[in-house]
Amino acid sequence: MHLGLWVALWIANTVFTYWLVWGGGSERFQGWRAWLIVDWLFAHRWNAGQIGLYALICWVGHTLWFAVGLFVPGVRLPYW
């Protein structure tokens, strides 16, 4: 994957995660729509805080993968 696309995808992921965690986006995904973010059988039971925390933890993992991908082009695969 080209470095520019790698960076653009990470920026898009960061903006979406920011909106979920601090912009109130997780409140819009409560209920059955949480399955779109969480992809878990019992996601409909999660509240906004749990959805935001899950997104933040995933973002940390994506950021680590992004940092490795900056220096090792072989790991630049779509990560979501």
Backbone as CSV, one residue per row, in Angstrom:
resi,resn,N_x,N_y,N_z,CA_x,CA_y,CA_z,C_x,C_y,C_z
1,MET,0.848,-1.166,0.000,0.000,0.000,0.000,0.904,1.242,0.000
2,HIS,0.516,2.216,-0.753,1.276,3.457,-0.849,1.273,4.186,0.500
3,LEU,2.382,4.840,0.814,2.521,5.529,2.102,1.461,6.616,2.285
4,GLY,1.149,7.336,1.216,0.129,8.388,1.311,-1.236,7.835,1.676
5,LEU,-1.599,6.704,1.089,-2.875,6.067,1.421,-2.849,5.544,2.851
6,TRP,-1.711,5.005,3.276,-1.547,4.517,4.645,-1.806,5.641,5.658
7,VAL,-1.226,6.795,5.386,-1.396,7.946,6.277,-2.837,8.463,6.226
8,ALA,-3.417,8.520,5.037,-4.792,9.008,4.890,-5.788,8.113,5.631
9,LEU,-5.592,6.801,5.557,-6.484,5.888,6.272,-6.355,6.044,7.784
10,TRP,-5.123,6.246,8.250,-4.934,6.436,9.687,-5.572,7.750,10.152
11,ILE,-5.445,8.788,9.353,-6.068,10.072,9.708,-7.584,9.936,9.736
12,ALA,-8.161,9.240,8.753,-9.606,9.030,8.743,-10.045,8.231,9.968
13,ASN,-9.282,7.223,10.328,-9.586,6.427,11.514,-9.490,7.283,12.775
14,THR,-8.495,8.147,12.834,-8.319,9.014,13.990,-9.474,10.002,14.131
15,VAL,-9.889,10.580,13.030,-11.018,11.527,13.066,-12.300,10.824,13.506
16,PHE,-12.548,9.629,12.971,-13.748,8.884,13.346,-13.710,8.505,14.822
17,THR,-12.548,8.055,15.309,-12.416,7.696,16.723,-12.594,8.916,17.609
18,TYR,-12.040,10.041,17.213,-12.222,11.278,17.982,-13.707,11.622,18.083
19,TRP,-14.412,11.504,16.978,-15.843,11.801,16.980,-16.600,10.826,17.891
20,LEU,-16.222,9.550,17.844,-16.891,8.570,18.700,-16.643,8.839,20.181
21,VAL,-15.390,9.109,20.532,-15.028,9.206,21.943,-15.373,10.567,22.531
22,TRP,-14.985,11.632,21.858,-15.147,12.970,22.436,-16.199,13.825,21.734
23,GLY,-16.688,13.411,20.609,-17.658,14.212,19.879,-19.092,13.776,20.054
24,GLY,-19.323,12.794,20.909,-20.689,12.340,21.145,-21.189,11.319,20.143
25,GLY,-20.325,10.828,19.298,-20.750,9.862,18.291,-21.157,8.522,18.865
26,SER,-20.561,8.154,19.990,-20.899,6.850,20.576,-22.349,6.823,21.064
27,GLU,-22.896,7.965,21.402,-24.298,8.019,21.820,-25.235,7.684,20.664
28,ARG,-24.808,7.989,19.458,-25.630,7.683,18.283,-25.613,6.196,17.946
29,PHE,-24.622,5.465,18.461,-24.493,4.049,18.155,-25.007,3.141,19.269
30,GLN,-25.638,3.697,20.273,-26.197,2.862,21.336,-27.338,2.026,20.777
31,GLY,-27.543,0.871,21.377,-28.614,-0.016,20.925,-28.131,-0.931,19.820
32,TRP,-29.020,-1.279,18.907,-28.692,-2.236,17.865,-27.595,-1.718,16.929
33,ARG,-27.438,-0.391,16.798,-26.415,0.161,15.904,-25.000,-0.032,16.446
34,ALA,-24.874,-0.366,17.728,-23.555,-0.619,18.304,-22.879,-1.789,17.609
35,TRP,-23.656,-2.681,17.041,-23.085,-3.819,16.332,-22.228,-3.361,15.155
36,LEU,-22.530,-2.215,14.574,-21.737,-1.697,13.454,-20.329,-1.310,13.888
37,ILE,-20.167,-0.912,15.136,-18.865,-0.504,15.658,-18.189,-1.661,16.383
38,VAL,-18.928,-2.317,17.244,-18.357,-3.309,18.142,-18.261,-4.685,17.487
39,ASP,-19.232,-5.044,16.655,-19.261,-6.342,15.985,-19.198,-7.480,17.004
40,TRP,-20.068,-7.424,17.975,-20.122,-8.403,19.040,-21.574,-8.754,19.285
41,LEU,-21.821,-9.979,19.661,-23.186,-10.473,19.809,-24.015,-9.647,20.789
42,PHE,-23.419,-9.243,21.900,-24.162,-8.507,22.915,-23.899,-7.001,22.849
43,ALA,-23.538,-6.502,21.706,-23.209,-5.086,21.559,-24.414,-4.193,21.832
44,HIS,-25.610,-4.670,21.619,-26.795,-3.832,21.835,-26.953,-3.434,23.301
45,ARG,-26.277,-4.128,24.194,-26.356,-3.809,25.628,-25.344,-2.759,26.058
46,TRP,-24.409,-2.431,25.209,-23.335,-1.507,25.582,-23.850,-0.077,25.613
47,ASN,-23.349,0.706,26.576,-23.719,2.117,26.633,-22.667,2.949,25.892
48,ALA,-22.861,4.243,25.847,-21.982,5.124,25.082,-20.546,5.091,25.601
49,GLY,-20.375,5.018,26.900,-19.036,4.976,27.472,-18.277,3.724,27.078
50,GLN,-18.960,2.587,27.072,-18.319,1.340,26.698,-17.951,1.330,25.219
51,ILE,-18.826,1.859,24.386,-18.533,1.927,22.952,-17.343,2.846,22.716
52,GLY,-17.309,3.985,23.394,-16.192,4.912,23.249,-14.881,4.308,23.715
53,LEU,-14.904,3.584,24.825,-13.693,2.941,25.326,-13.203,1.870,24.362
54,TYR,-14.113,1.093,23.825,-13.746,0.070,22.839,-13.087,0.711,21.617
55,ALA,-13.673,1.792,21.131,-13.108,2.487,19.973,-11.728,3.047,20.297
56,LEU,-11.551,3.566,21.490,-10.256,4.123,21.887,-9.189,3.035,21.984
57,ILE,-9.533,1.894,22.542,-8.584,0.785,22.627,-8.216,0.294,21.227
58,CYS,-9.195,0.189,20.337,-8.904,-0.209,18.956,-8.017,0.816,18.279
59,TRP,-8.247,2.091,18.548,-7.423,3.138,17.949,-5.966,3.030,18.398
60,VAL,-5.750,2.691,19.651,-4.372,2.510,20.141,-3.693,1.385,19.358
61,GLY,-4.404,0.278,19.164,-3.854,-0.817,18.368,-3.583,-0.404,16.936
62,HIS,-4.504,0.333,16.338,-4.315,0.807,14.968,-3.134,1.766,14.874
63,THR,-2.942,2.581,15.896,-1.832,3.531,15.894,-0.497,2.805,15.983
64,LEU,-0.437,1.765,16.788,0.795,0.972,16.850,1.089,0.322,15.507
65,TRP,0.049,-0.226,14.877,0.207,-0.837,13.561,0.624,0.216,12.535
66,PHE,0.059,1.392,12.627,0.416,2.489,11.733,1.882,2.853,11.882
67,ALA,2.356,2.944,13.125,3.755,3.310,13.365,4.698,2.258,12.789
68,VAL,4.366,1.000,12.952,5.197,-0.055,12.375,5.155,0.028,10.852
69,GLY,3.981,0.268,10.303,3.812,0.352,8.859,4.554,1.507,8.216
70,LEU,4.870,2.527,8.979,5.660,3.629,8.434,7.060,3.169,8.046
71,PHE,7.603,2.208,8.786,8.972,1.762,8.569,9.076,0.391,7.911
72,VAL,8.007,-0.403,7.974,8.005,-1.741,7.371,6.857,-1.794,6.361
73,PRO,7.128,-1.537,5.094,6.046,-1.482,4.102,5.261,-2.783,3.951
74,GLY,5.815,-3.907,4.348,5.124,-5.178,4.201,3.893,-5.319,5.072
75,VAL,3.778,-4.535,6.122,2.606,-4.643,7.002,1.506,-3.643,6.641
76,ARG,1.689,-2.923,5.581,0.675,-1.922,5.178,-0.480,-2.575,4.453
77,LEU,-1.326,-3.218,5.196,-2.545,-3.786,4.669,-3.708,-3.039,5.297
78,PRO,-4.862,-3.031,4.640,-6.014,-2.388,5.277,-6.308,-3.046,6.625
79,TYR,-6.401,-2.257,7.666,-6.546,-2.804,8.999,-7.928,-2.630,9.583
80,TRP,-8.907,-2.344,8.804,-10.266,-2.364,9.317,-11.218,-2.664,8.206
